[in-house]
């Protein structure tokens, strides 16, 4: 009797696992196949694409990549400029502010942290109109500074929250020992806190680069066409392309995705370490 029951339970378990695997495989296909279609389409001619949209075709038309790169290279350059200067400023401001709130004892440091925490709960779209008017009055309309400065201000909010949680978990004995050796606050930040926070800083860098790469609404709102970053530039460049030019469009998408994919592949370890170290302190 027990043997029959165990067999039925084993059979039901195998059926449920088979159904689960089928659902997972189907979900994976739904996620990956559009990406594969983009890769397939990037190397076809217009005629091949019109006759065969779903499968790869030979020979590969590598000239699509060079044609697409000519269309989007200025947008890639703009994106790199914004990412470089914006992230450097964001890291400096976030790390120094977080160290001050977490490790320097002053009146109101907890209030500062709770204010930062409150700001993380405000959707950025609510301030879009006022932000546009502010930067236009400052003379930053149609300038890359209109993308860089928000990273130094709004982009720092999440960075401060994450780094405050990380710095709060560092032993106070480290900084007390440094004080006994005559180290000032800046030396403690520069020589102790900053080197220990490399993994979580790498996490912030990856998140910010991904944000810059995918930012579409704000560049379209504040900039003219020649100053667009990559997401807005791609939409503008290939907005009205004919079906015969779809492979060029896919090639542009492919080129724009390569830097972010490579970044995550090579810095994935630091990204995971940073999330784990911050999560332990939250």
KEGURO-796078 format. One record per residue (C-alpha): residue number from 1; residue in one letter; chain; x, y, z. Coordinates in Angstrom, 2 decimals, decimal comma. Each point is the difference from the previous one (the first is absolute). Layout:
[NUM; 'A'; 'A'; [X; Y; Z]]
...
REM end
This chain:
[1; 'X'; 'A'; [0,00; 0,00; 0,00]]
[2; 'X'; 'A'; [2,73; 2,43; 0,99]]
[3; 'X'; 'A'; [1,99; -1,02; -3,05]]
[4; 'X'; 'A'; [-2,92; 0,88; -2,31]]
[5; 'X'; 'A'; [-0,49; 3,34; 1,75]]
[6; 'X'; 'A'; [3,70; 0,82; -0,29]]
[7; 'X'; 'A'; [-0,06; -0,90; -3,69]]
[8; 'X'; 'A'; [-3,00; 2,23; -0,62]]
[9; 'X'; 'A'; [1,68; 2,83; 1,93]]
[10; 'X'; 'A'; [3,19; -0,48; -2,04]]
[11; 'X'; 'A'; [-2,01; -0,01; -3,25]]
[12; 'X'; 'A'; [-1,86; 3,19; 0,98]]
[13; 'X'; 'A'; [3,30; 1,64; 0,93]]
[14; 'X'; 'A'; [1,53; -0,90; -3,36]]
[15; 'X'; 'A'; [-3,03; 1,35; -1,86]]
[16; 'X'; 'A'; [0,06; 3,28; 1,96]]
[17; 'X'; 'A'; [3,74; 0,39; -0,61]]
[18; 'X'; 'A'; [-0,48; -0,70; -3,71]]
[19; 'X'; 'A'; [-2,74; 2,66; -0,19]]
[20; 'X'; 'A'; [2,19; 2,47; 1,89]]
[21; 'X'; 'A'; [2,92; -0,64; -2,37]]
[22; 'X'; 'A'; [-2,24; 0,49; -3,03]]
[23; 'X'; 'A'; [-1,28; 3,31; 1,36]]
[24; 'X'; 'A'; [3,55; 1,18; 0,78]]
[25; 'X'; 'A'; [1,29; -0,99; -3,44]]
[26; 'X'; 'A'; [-2,94; 1,75; -1,68]]
[27; 'X'; 'A'; [0,62; 3,14; 2,11]]
[28; 'X'; 'A'; [3,70; -0,10; -0,89]]
[29; 'X'; 'A'; [-0,83; -0,21; -3,70]]
[30; 'X'; 'A'; [-2,37; 2,97; 0,31]]
[31; 'X'; 'A'; [2,79; 2,05; 1,61]]
[32; 'X'; 'A'; [2,94; -1,07; -2,17]]
[33; 'X'; 'A'; [-1,52; -0,39; -3,45]]
[34; 'X'; 'A'; [-0,68; 3,74; -0,57]]
[35; 'X'; 'A'; [3,67; 0,62; 0,82]]
[36; 'X'; 'A'; [1,04; -2,73; -2,42]]
[37; 'X'; 'A'; [-2,25; 1,54; -2,66]]
[38; 'X'; 'A'; [1,83; 3,30; 0,49]]
[39; 'X'; 'A'; [3,37; -1,74; -0,44]]
[40; 'X'; 'A'; [-1,24; -1,95; -3,03]]
[41; 'X'; 'A'; [-1,49; 3,12; -1,57]]
[42; 'X'; 'A'; [3,13; 2,10; 0,53]]
[43; 'X'; 'A'; [1,91; -2,06; -2,56]]
[44; 'X'; 'A'; [-2,63; -0,24; -2,76]]
[45; 'X'; 'A'; [-0,63; 2,10; -3,05]]
[46; 'X'; 'A'; [-3,32; 1,78; -0,33]]
[47; 'X'; 'A'; [-1,26; -2,56; -2,51]]
[48; 'X'; 'A'; [1,03; -2,94; 2,19]]
[49; 'X'; 'A'; [-1,71; 1,57; 2,99]]
[50; 'X'; 'A'; [-3,27; 0,50; -1,86]]
[51; 'X'; 'A'; [-0,02; -3,61; -1,22]]
[52; 'X'; 'A'; [1,28; -1,62; 3,23]]
[53; 'X'; 'A'; [-0,53; 1,93; 3,24]]
[54; 'X'; 'A'; [0,18; -2,89; 2,45]]
[55; 'X'; 'A'; [3,14; -2,01; -0,80]]
[56; 'X'; 'A'; [3,67; 0,79; -0,71]]
[57; 'X'; 'A'; [1,19; 0,35; -3,57]]
[58; 'X'; 'A'; [3,33; -0,32; -1,80]]
[59; 'X'; 'A'; [2,19; 1,69; -1,06]]
[60; 'X'; 'A'; [0,34; 2,40; 2,93]]
[61; 'X'; 'A'; [-0,23; 3,65; -1,02]]
[62; 'X'; 'A'; [2,68; 1,52; 2,26]]
[63; 'X'; 'A'; [-0,25; 3,37; -1,74]]
[64; 'X'; 'A'; [-3,21; 0,61; 2,00]]
[65; 'X'; 'A'; [2,11; 0,50; 3,13]]
[66; 'X'; 'A'; [2,14; 2,72; -1,57]]
[67; 'X'; 'A'; [-3,06; 1,73; -1,48]]
[68; 'X'; 'A'; [-1,77; -0,07; 3,36]]
[69; 'X'; 'A'; [3,09; 1,20; 1,86]]
[70; 'X'; 'A'; [0,23; 3,04; -2,28]]
[71; 'X'; 'A'; [-3,57; 0,89; 0,97]]
[72; 'X'; 'A'; [0,40; -0,37; 3,78]]
[73; 'X'; 'A'; [3,67; 0,74; 0,77]]
[74; 'X'; 'A'; [-0,70; 3,57; 1,16]]
[75; 'X'; 'A'; [-2,65; -1,35; 2,40]]
[76; 'X'; 'A'; [2,44; -2,59; 1,36]]
[77; 'X'; 'A'; [2,57; 2,75; 0,55]]
[78; 'X'; 'A'; [-2,54; 2,21; 1,79]]
[79; 'X'; 'A'; [-1,02; -2,93; 2,21]]
[80; 'X'; 'A'; [3,60; -0,75; 0,95]]
[81; 'X'; 'A'; [0,62; 3,67; 0,90]]
[82; 'X'; 'A'; [-3,10; 0,14; 2,18]]
[83; 'X'; 'A'; [0,79; -3,33; 1,66]]
[84; 'X'; 'A'; [3,64; 0,90; 0,71]]
[85; 'X'; 'A'; [-0,48; 3,44; 1,55]]
[86; 'X'; 'A'; [-3,35; -0,80; 1,58]]
[87; 'X'; 'A'; [1,16; -3,18; 1,72]]
[88; 'X'; 'A'; [3,28; 1,49; 1,25]]
[89; 'X'; 'A'; [-1,87; 2,89; 1,63]]
[90; 'X'; 'A'; [-2,72; -2,30; 1,33]]
[91; 'X'; 'A'; [2,54; -2,35; 1,61]]
[92; 'X'; 'A'; [1,92; 2,87; 1,65]]
[93; 'X'; 'A'; [-3,12; 1,71; 1,37]]
[94; 'X'; 'A'; [-1,75; -3,22; 1,06]]
[95; 'X'; 'A'; [2,99; -1,53; 1,75]]
[96; 'X'; 'A'; [0,99; 3,16; 1,88]]
[97; 'X'; 'A'; [-3,58; 0,74; 1,04]]
[98; 'X'; 'A'; [-0,60; -3,58; 1,11]]
[99; 'X'; 'A'; [3,20; -0,08; 2,03]]
[100; 'X'; 'A'; [-0,93; 3,24; 1,73]]
[101; 'X'; 'A'; [-3,52; -1,20; 0,84]]
[102; 'X'; 'A'; [1,12; -3,46; 1,17]]
[103; 'X'; 'A'; [3,28; 0,61; 1,81]]
[104; 'X'; 'A'; [0,20; 3,65; 1,01]]
[105; 'X'; 'A'; [-1,98; 0,72; 3,12]]
[106; 'X'; 'A'; [-1,91; 3,24; -0,44]]
[107; 'X'; 'A'; [-3,46; 1,24; 0,86]]
[108; 'X'; 'A'; [-2,56; -1,02; -2,55]]
[109; 'X'; 'A'; [1,93; -2,76; -1,77]]
[110; 'X'; 'A'; [-2,92; -2,41; 0,44]]
[111; 'X'; 'A'; [-2,39; 2,65; -1,26]]
[112; 'X'; 'A'; [2,16; 0,36; -3,11]]
[113; 'X'; 'A'; [-0,12; -3,75; -0,59]]
[114; 'X'; 'A'; [-3,80; -0,13; 0,37]]
[115; 'X'; 'A'; [-0,36; 2,93; -2,42]]
[116; 'X'; 'A'; [2,10; -1,89; -2,54]]
[117; 'X'; 'A'; [-2,12; -3,10; 0,61]]
[118; 'X'; 'A'; [-3,16; 2,06; -0,60]]
[119; 'X'; 'A'; [1,39; 1,32; -3,29]]
[120; 'X'; 'A'; [0,50; -3,54; -1,31]]
[121; 'X'; 'A'; [-3,77; -0,49; 0,23]]
[122; 'X'; 'A'; [-0,84; 2,98; -2,26]]
[123; 'X'; 'A'; [-0,46; -0,99; -3,68]]
[124; 'X'; 'A'; [2,27; 2,02; -2,25]]
[125; 'X'; 'A'; [-2,78; 0,68; -2,49]]
[126; 'X'; 'A'; [-1,77; 2,22; 2,57]]
[127; 'X'; 'A'; [2,80; 2,57; -0,23]]
[128; 'X'; 'A'; [0,44; -0,18; -3,77]]
[129; 'X'; 'A'; [-1,75; 3,28; -0,82]]
[130; 'X'; 'A'; [1,60; 2,02; 2,81]]
[131; 'X'; 'A'; [3,39; -1,54; -0,84]]
[132; 'X'; 'A'; [-0,37; 1,05; -3,64]]
[133; 'X'; 'A'; [-0,89; 3,58; 0,99]]
[134; 'X'; 'A'; [2,88; 0,13; 2,48]]
[135; 'X'; 'A'; [2,67; -1,13; -2,47]]
[136; 'X'; 'A'; [-1,40; 2,22; -2,74]]
[137; 'X'; 'A'; [0,22; 3,03; 2,30]]
[138; 'X'; 'A'; [3,59; -0,97; 0,85]]
[139; 'X'; 'A'; [0,85; 0,05; -3,70]]
[140; 'X'; 'A'; [0,69; -3,73; -0,21]]
[141; 'X'; 'A'; [-2,62; -0,82; -2,61]]
[142; 'X'; 'A'; [1,58; -1,80; -2,98]]
[143; 'X'; 'A'; [3,19; -0,64; 2,01]]
[144; 'X'; 'A'; [1,39; -3,30; 1,27]]
[145; 'X'; 'A'; [0,30; 1,66; 3,41]]
[146; 'X'; 'A'; [-3,78; -0,36; 0,23]]
[147; 'X'; 'A'; [0,60; -3,77; 0,19]]
[148; 'X'; 'A'; [3,16; 0,09; 2,11]]
[149; 'X'; 'A'; [-1,21; 2,30; 2,79]]
[150; 'X'; 'A'; [-3,10; -2,12; 0,81]]
[151; 'X'; 'A'; [2,34; -2,93; 0,56]]
[152; 'X'; 'A'; [1,88; 2,08; 2,56]]
[153; 'X'; 'A'; [-3,24; 0,89; 1,78]]
[154; 'X'; 'A'; [-2,81; -2,49; -0,54]]
[155; 'X'; 'A'; [2,33; -2,88; -0,87]]
[156; 'X'; 'A'; [1,75; 0,40; 3,33]]
[157; 'X'; 'A'; [-3,15; -0,72; 2,01]]
[158; 'X'; 'A'; [0,05; -3,75; -0,52]]
[159; 'X'; 'A'; [3,81; -0,02; 0,25]]
[160; 'X'; 'A'; [-0,09; 1,72; 3,39]]
[161; 'X'; 'A'; [-2,65; -2,40; 1,27]]
[162; 'X'; 'A'; [1,97; -3,05; -1,14]]
[163; 'X'; 'A'; [3,37; 1,23; 1,25]]
[164; 'X'; 'A'; [-1,40; 1,17; 3,34]]
[165; 'X'; 'A'; [-1,21; -3,54; 0,62]]
[166; 'X'; 'A'; [3,42; -1,35; -0,97]]
[167; 'X'; 'A'; [2,07; 2,45; 2,04]]
[168; 'X'; 'A'; [-2,22; -0,52; 3,04]]
[169; 'X'; 'A'; [1,13; -3,64; 0,04]]
[170; 'X'; 'A'; [3,72; 0,83; 0,07]]
[171; 'X'; 'A'; [1,52; -0,43; 3,49]]
[172; 'X'; 'A'; [0,47; 3,27; 1,87]]
[173; 'X'; 'A'; [3,26; -1,40; 1,41]]
[174; 'X'; 'A'; [1,65; 0,49; -3,41]]
[175; 'X'; 'A'; [-0,67; 3,72; 0,06]]
[176; 'X'; 'A'; [0,79; 0,37; 3,71]]
[177; 'X'; 'A'; [3,40; -1,60; -0,57]]
[178; 'X'; 'A'; [0,62; 2,39; -2,89]]
[179; 'X'; 'A'; [-0,93; 2,95; 2,24]]
[180; 'X'; 'A'; [2,54; -1,16; 2,59]]
[181; 'X'; 'A'; [2,63; 0,05; -2,75]]
[182; 'X'; 'A'; [-0,89; 3,61; -0,76]]
[183; 'X'; 'A'; [-2,13; -0,54; -3,11]]
[184; 'X'; 'A'; [-2,59; 2,63; -0,78]]
[185; 'X'; 'A'; [-3,49; -0,60; -1,34]]
[186; 'X'; 'A'; [1,05; 0,28; -3,64]]
[187; 'X'; 'A'; [2,89; -2,45; 0,45]]
[188; 'X'; 'A'; [-2,36; -2,49; 1,66]]
[189; 'X'; 'A'; [-2,36; 0,36; -2,95]]
[190; 'X'; 'A'; [2,75; -0,18; -2,65]]
[191; 'X'; 'A'; [2,19; -2,71; 1,51]]
[192; 'X'; 'A'; [-2,54; -2,25; 1,76]]
[193; 'X'; 'A'; [-3,61; 0,48; -1,07]]
[194; 'X'; 'A'; [0,51; 0,51; -3,73]]
[195; 'X'; 'A'; [2,26; -3,03; -0,64]]
[196; 'X'; 'A'; [-2,34; -2,26; 1,98]]
[197; 'X'; 'A'; [-2,99; 1,15; -2,05]]
[198; 'X'; 'A'; [1,36; -0,94; -3,45]]
[199; 'X'; 'A'; [-2,53; -2,82; -0,62]]
[200; 'X'; 'A'; [-3,00; 2,13; 0,82]]
[201; 'X'; 'A'; [1,40; 2,93; -1,99]]
[202; 'X'; 'A'; [0,33; -2,37; -2,97]]
[203; 'X'; 'A'; [-3,66; -0,91; 0,50]]
[204; 'X'; 'A'; [-0,96; 3,67; -0,07]]
[205; 'X'; 'A'; [2,08; 0,60; -3,12]]
[206; 'X'; 'A'; [-1,65; -2,86; -1,88]]
[207; 'X'; 'A'; [-3,48; 1,13; 1,04]]
[208; 'X'; 'A'; [0,70; 3,60; -1,03]]
[209; 'X'; 'A'; [1,48; -0,99; -3,37]]
[210; 'X'; 'A'; [-3,06; -2,16; -0,67]]
[211; 'X'; 'A'; [-2,19; 2,96; 0,94]]
[212; 'X'; 'A'; [1,85; 2,39; -2,31]]
[213; 'X'; 'A'; [-0,08; -2,54; -2,84]]
[214; 'X'; 'A'; [-3,75; -0,48; 0,31]]
[215; 'X'; 'A'; [-1,02; 3,60; 0,72]]
[216; 'X'; 'A'; [-2,45; 1,09; -2,68]]
[217; 'X'; 'A'; [-2,55; 2,53; 1,27]]
[218; 'X'; 'A'; [2,29; 2,62; 1,58]]
[219; 'X'; 'A'; [2,46; 0,29; -2,96]]
[220; 'X'; 'A'; [-2,91; 0,28; -2,47]]
[221; 'X'; 'A'; [-1,51; 2,73; 2,17]]
[222; 'X'; 'A'; [3,03; 2,17; 0,78]]
[223; 'X'; 'A'; [2,37; -0,54; -2,96]]
[224; 'X'; 'A'; [0,02; 0,53; -3,74]]
[225; 'X'; 'A'; [0,62; -2,87; -2,38]]
[226; 'X'; 'A'; [3,80; 0,35; -0,30]]
[227; 'X'; 'A'; [0,45; -0,23; 3,78]]
[228; 'X'; 'A'; [-2,18; -3,08; 0,59]]
[229; 'X'; 'A'; [1,35; -2,95; 1,94]]
[230; 'X'; 'A'; [-0,23; -3,50; -1,41]]
[231; 'X'; 'A'; [-3,59; -0,97; 0,93]]
[232; 'X'; 'A'; [-1,50; 3,24; -1,32]]
[233; 'X'; 'A'; [2,39; 0,00; -2,97]]
[234; 'X'; 'A'; [-0,98; -3,51; -1,06]]
[235; 'X'; 'A'; [-3,70; 0,90; 0,10]]
[236; 'X'; 'A'; [0,63; 3,17; -2,01]]
[237; 'X'; 'A'; [2,33; -1,56; -2,59]]
[238; 'X'; 'A'; [-2,21; -2,95; -0,82]]
[239; 'X'; 'A'; [-3,41; 1,51; 0,72]]
[240; 'X'; 'A'; [-1,23; 0,06; -3,61]]
[241; 'X'; 'A'; [2,12; -2,69; -1,65]]
[242; 'X'; 'A'; [-1,56; -2,13; -2,73]]
[243; 'X'; 'A'; [-0,23; -3,76; 0,25]]
[244; 'X'; 'A'; [3,03; -0,37; -2,26]]
[245; 'X'; 'A'; [2,08; 1,96; 2,55]]
[246; 'X'; 'A'; [-1,08; -2,08; 2,98]]
[247; 'X'; 'A'; [3,31; -1,96; 0,03]]
[248; 'X'; 'A'; [1,90; 3,29; 0,46]]
[249; 'X'; 'A'; [-2,31; 0,78; 2,91]]
[250; 'X'; 'A'; [0,67; -3,40; 1,60]]
[251; 'X'; 'A'; [3,74; 0,49; -0,52]]
[252; 'X'; 'A'; [-0,22; 3,32; 1,85]]
[253; 'X'; 'A'; [-1,81; -1,69; 2,90]]
[254; 'X'; 'A'; [2,64; -2,73; 0,04]]
[255; 'X'; 'A'; [2,91; 2,46; 0,08]]
[256; 'X'; 'A'; [-1,61; 2,04; 2,77]]
[257; 'X'; 'A'; [-0,57; -3,11; 2,14]]
[258; 'X'; 'A'; [3,55; -1,35; -0,24]]
[259; 'X'; 'A'; [1,66; 2,45; 2,49]]
[260; 'X'; 'A'; [-2,59; -0,66; 2,74]]
[261; 'X'; 'A'; [0,14; -3,77; -0,52]]
[262; 'X'; 'A'; [3,82; 0,00; 0,18]]
[263; 'X'; 'A'; [-0,09; 2,22; 3,09]]
[264; 'X'; 'A'; [-2,27; -2,41; 1,82]]
[265; 'X'; 'A'; [1,98; -3,07; -1,12]]
[266; 'X'; 'A'; [3,35; 1,32; 1,22]]
[267; 'X'; 'A'; [-1,25; 1,76; 3,14]]
[268; 'X'; 'A'; [-2,74; -2,43; 1,00]]
[269; 'X'; 'A'; [2,05; -1,28; 2,97]]
[270; 'X'; 'A'; [0,36; 3,51; 1,47]]
[271; 'X'; 'A'; [-3,68; 0,70; -0,65]]
[272; 'X'; 'A'; [-1,12; -3,07; 1,94]]
[273; 'X'; 'A'; [2,52; 0,63; 2,80]]
[274; 'X'; 'A'; [-1,20; 3,56; 0,36]]
[275; 'X'; 'A'; [-3,65; -0,98; 0,20]]
[276; 'X'; 'A'; [0,77; -2,74; 2,51]]
[277; 'X'; 'A'; [2,12; 2,25; 2,23]]
[278; 'X'; 'A'; [-2,60; 2,77; 0,01]]
[279; 'X'; 'A'; [-2,87; -2,44; 0,54]]
[280; 'X'; 'A'; [1,60; -1,38; 3,13]]
[281; 'X'; 'A'; [-0,04; 3,45; 1,55]]
[282; 'X'; 'A'; [-3,51; 1,09; -0,96]]
REM end
